[in-house]
């Protein structure tokens, strides 16, 4: 279905699918007298929680993204993310604020397979992008969030757009529920960038642990302390290194799994996660978990990778049929550890 927010009349729209009805329920919540709406966290780093967010701050966030991407009244957007999470809600709010035409597509792994027109804006998870490569040329501005974009996926997107005469800009996002979706973007295509650039009125700094601190008063009145280890280039740019709570302590050495995952994904197509499993002598034993059937060829490729440090090479390579994910597509490391504890 298509919702034209320039000429919105909710009562004249036909909401049929379960997802369309959820969008309608959010619209009713948004246009109610309440100053807040309820948002659920993904649960990727802990127990999911529900909290209230002020509509005025969501409006500020929407304006920041629309201004950064140059979205104009009457442009067409597509929502294909669950509307109970901030990522989906913000797609609706951006459409309201900029008076966009919003195509509502069920949040499946192939959300744009029936898309037959060019659109100006869409947000997807990496898994959705992986299954939408043939339609990327139809999207002018694509933002990808929910999980890191692998090197393999970057290659596939570049290859998919190599012969396209359409103008497509693809960005990786940085943000969280508390910052009302993202506070910065990093361009992947056509010109790949190394650092995230934060929006106007967003200040960044480091704490004593070298984790990112965010002050974005238009989005959240509090100074937000993250557990994300970063390298700050200047007042507006930073590079993500990994989550401090994912850091693996193996034999006294600190290992950042996200960096190892990015390196390995340059060589193999499978999803891979590095974890530290309790070990008597090492404290934590570094293992690599691959999604898919066991393959001697994949094991050989990983063993041949030139890791920066000898202790970066996994002590063990484990295969699982499916790596657990949260409902919005993030890798669930907590559930994966539980799964491995029952099998290793």
C-alpha positions in Angstrom: 0.0 0.0 0.0 1.0 3.7 -0.5 0.5 6.4 2.1 0.7 10.0 0.7 1.5 12.1 3.7 1.0 15.3 1.7 -2.7 14.4 1.4 -3.2 12.1 4.5 -6.6 10.8 5.4 -6.2 7.7 7.5 -9.9 6.8 7.3 -9.7 6.5 3.5 -6.8 4.0 3.6 -7.3 0.3 3.5 -4.9 -1.5 6.0 -5.1 -5.2 5.2 -1.9 -7.1 6.2 -0.8 -7.6 9.8 2.1 -5.2 9.2 -0.1 -2.5 7.6 -2.3 -2.7 10.6 0.7 -2.2 12.9 1.6 0.9 10.8 -1.9 2.2 11.3 -1.8 1.6 15.0 1.5 3.6 15.2 -0.1 6.4 13.1 -3.0 6.5 15.6 -0.5 6.6 18.5 1.5 9.4 16.7 -1.5 11.6 16.1 -3.0 11.1 19.6 -2.8 13.7 22.3 0.1 12.0 24.0 3.4 13.7 23.9 5.2 10.4 23.8 5.2 7.0 22.0 6.4 3.7 23.2 9.6 2.1 21.7 11.0 -1.4 22.1 14.8 -2.1 22.1 16.1 -5.0 20.0 17.6 -7.0 22.9 20.8 -7.6 21.0 23.0 -6.7 24.0 20.6 -7.5 26.8 17.0 -8.0 27.8 14.6 -6.1 25.5 12.8 -3.2 27.2 10.0 -0.8 26.3 10.3 2.9 27.1 8.6 6.2 26.2 10.1 8.7 23.7 9.0 12.3 23.2 7.5 12.9 19.8 9.3 16.3 19.6 12.7 14.5 19.8 11.7 12.0 17.1 10.7 15.0 14.9 14.2 16.5 15.4 15.8 13.2 14.4 13.6 12.9 11.3 14.6 16.4 10.2 18.3 15.7 10.7 18.2 12.6 8.4 16.0 14.2 5.8 18.3 17.3 5.6 21.4 15.1 5.4 20.0 13.1 2.5 18.3 16.0 0.8 14.8 14.5 0.9 12.1 16.7 -0.5 8.3 16.9 -0.1 6.7 14.4 -2.4 9.7 12.1 -2.6 8.9 8.4 -2.3 10.1 6.2 0.6 9.7 2.6 1.5 9.3 1.1 5.0 10.2 -2.6 5.4 11.4 -2.6 9.0 9.3 -3.7 12.1 7.4 -0.7 13.3 7.6 -1.7 17.0 11.3 -0.7 16.9 12.8 2.8 16.5 14.1 2.0 13.0 10.6 1.3 11.7 8.9 4.1 13.6 11.4 6.7 12.4 10.8 5.7 8.7 7.1 6.7 9.3 8.0 9.9 11.2 10.4 11.0 8.5 7.6 10.5 6.0 5.2 12.5 8.1 7.7 15.4 8.7 8.9 15.7 5.1 5.4 14.8 3.6 6.8 11.8 1.6 4.9 9.1 -0.2 5.5 6.0 1.9 5.3 2.5 0.4 4.5 -0.1 3.1 6.2 -3.5 2.5 6.2 -6.4 4.9 9.5 -6.7 6.8 10.7 -9.9 5.0 14.2 -10.9 3.9 13.2 -9.9 0.3 11.3 -6.6 1.0 11.6 -5.0 -2.5 11.4 -8.1 -4.8 8.1 -6.7 -6.2 9.2 -3.1 -6.4 8.6 -1.8 -9.9 9.4 1.9 -9.6 12.2 4.1 -8.5 12.2 5.4 -4.9 14.1 8.1 -3.2 14.7 6.6 0.2 14.7 3.2 2.0 16.2 1.7 5.2 17.2 -2.0 5.4 19.2 -4.5 7.4 22.2 -6.1 5.8 20.3 -9.4 5.4 17.5 -7.6 3.5 20.1 -5.8 1.3 21.8 -9.2 0.6 18.5 -10.4 -0.9 17.7 -7.2 -2.8 20.8 -6.7 -4.9 18.9 -6.8 -8.2 16.7 -3.9 -7.1 19.3 -1.6 -5.6 19.4 0.5 -8.8 15.8 1.5 -8.0 16.8 3.2 -4.7 18.3 6.6 -4.7 19.3 6.8 -1.0 19.7 3.5 1.0 20.7 3.5 4.7 21.7 0.2 6.2 21.5 -0.5 10.0 20.9 -3.1 12.6 24.3 -4.7 12.1 27.7 -4.0 10.6 27.9 -4.2 6.8 30.3 -7.0 5.8 33.1 -6.5 3.3 31.5 -9.3 1.2 28.2 -7.4 1.1 30.0 -4.2 0.1 31.6 -6.1 -2.8 28.2 -7.5 -3.9 26.5 -4.1 -3.8 29.3 -2.5 -5.9 29.1 -5.3 -8.4 25.3 -5.0 -8.6 25.5 -1.3 -9.3 28.5 -1.5 -11.7 26.5 -1.3 -14.9 23.6 0.8 -13.5 23.1 4.3 -14.9 21.0 5.2 -11.8 22.3 7.4 -9.0 22.4 5.3 -5.9 23.9 6.4 -2.5 24.3 3.8 0.2 25.2 4.6 3.8 25.9 2.6 6.9 24.3 4.0 10.0 25.4 4.5 13.6 22.9 4.8 16.4 20.7 3.2 19.0 17.2 3.4 20.4 18.3 6.1 22.9 19.5 8.3 20.0 16.2 7.8 18.1 17.7 5.7 15.3 21.1 7.0 14.0 23.2 10.1 14.8 25.6 9.6 12.0 26.2 8.0 8.6 29.1 6.6 6.7 28.9 6.4 2.9 29.6 3.0 1.4 28.9 3.8 -2.3 29.7 5.4 -4.6 32.6 6.7 -2.5 33.5 4.5 0.5 34.3 6.3 3.7 36.2 5.1 6.7 34.6 7.3 9.3 31.1 8.0 10.4 30.0 11.7 10.1 27.6 12.8 12.9 24.7 15.2 12.3 24.6 18.9 13.3 24.0 19.5 17.0 25.6 16.2 17.9 28.8 16.2 20.0 31.1 13.2 20.4 34.0 12.5 22.8 35.8 9.6 24.5 35.5 8.3 28.1 38.4 6.8 30.1 37.8 3.4 28.4 38.0 5.0 24.9 34.3 4.4 24.5 32.1 6.9 22.6 30.2 9.5 24.6 27.3 11.3 22.8 25.6 14.6 23.6 22.7 15.2 21.3 20.3 17.5 23.2 17.7 17.6 20.4 17.5 13.8 20.6 18.1 13.0 24.2 18.5 15.4 27.2 21.1 13.1 28.8 24.8 12.6 27.9 24.8 9.1 26.5 27.7 6.8 27.5 28.1 3.9 25.0 30.1 0.7 25.3 31.4 1.2 21.8 35.2 1.5 21.4 35.9 4.1 18.8 38.7 6.2 17.2 37.8 9.9 16.9 39.2 11.7 13.9 37.8 15.2 14.7 34.7 16.8 16.3 32.4 15.3 13.7 33.9 12.0 12.6 34.7 8.7 14.3 35.6 5.1 13.4 33.8 2.2 15.2 36.3 -0.5 16.5 34.0 -2.8 18.5 31.8 -3.1 21.6 33.7 -3.2 24.9 31.4 -5.9 26.2 32.3 -8.1 23.2 36.0 -7.8 23.9 37.6 -11.2 24.3 40.4 -11.7 26.9 42.5 -14.6 25.8 45.7 -15.3 27.6 45.9 -11.7 28.8 45.4 -10.2 25.3 42.4 -8.1 24.4 40.8 -9.1 21.1 38.1 -7.1 19.3 35.9 -9.6 17.5 34.3 -7.1 15.1 37.6 -6.3 13.6 38.4 -10.0 13.1 35.0 -10.6 11.6 35.5 -7.8 9.1 38.8 -9.3 8.0 37.5 -12.8 7.6 34.4 -11.7 5.7 36.7 -10.3 3.0 37.7 -13.9 2.3 34.6 -16.0 2.8 30.9 -15.4 2.0 29.5 -17.1 5.1 28.4 -15.1 8.2 31.0 -15.4 10.9 31.1 -14.5 14.5 34.2 -14.5 16.8 33.4 -15.4 20.5 35.4 -16.1 23.6 34.5 -19.3 25.3 35.5 -20.0 28.9 38.8 -21.8 29.1 40.8 -22.8 32.2 44.3 -21.8 30.9 43.4 -18.9 28.6 40.5 -17.4 30.5 38.7 -17.2 27.2 39.4 -19.3 24.1 38.9 -17.6 20.8 36.6 -19.4 18.4 35.1 -18.6 15.0 31.5 -19.6 14.4 30.4 -20.0 10.8 26.9 -20.2 9.5 26.3 -23.1 7.2 27.4 -26.7 6.6 30.9 -27.7 7.7 33.4 -27.1 5.0 37.1 -28.1 4.9 37.6 -25.5 2.2 36.3 -22.7 4.4 38.4 -23.9 7.4 41.5 -23.9 5.1 40.7 -20.4 3.9 40.4 -19.1 7.5 43.6 -20.8 8.6 45.5 -19.2 5.7 44.3 -15.6 6.5 47.2 -13.4 7.6 46.0 -12.1 11.0 47.8 -9.1 12.5 48.6 -11.0 15.7 49.1 -14.8 16.1 46.5 -14.9 18.9 43.9 -13.5 16.5 43.8 -16.9 14.7 40.9 -18.9 16.2 41.7 -21.9 18.3 38.6 -23.6 17.0 36.2 -23.2 14.0 32.6 -24.2 14.7 29.7 -24.5 12.2 26.1 -23.9 13.1 23.1 -24.2 10.9 21.8 -20.7 11.7 23.3 -17.9 13.8 20.7 -16.5 16.2 19.4 -13.0 15.4 17.1 -10.5 17.1 13.8 -9.7 15.3 15.3 -6.7 13.5 18.3 -8.7 12.2 21.1 -8.1 14.6 23.4 -11.1 15.5 22.4 -12.2 19.0 25.7 -13.1 20.6 24.1 -13.9 23.9 21.9 -16.6 22.4 24.8 -17.9 20.2 26.9 -18.4 23.3 24.1 -20.3 25.0 23.7 -22.5 21.8 27.5 -23.2 21.8 27.5 -24.0 25.5 25.0 -26.8 24.8 27.0 -28.2 21.9 30.7 -27.7 22.6 
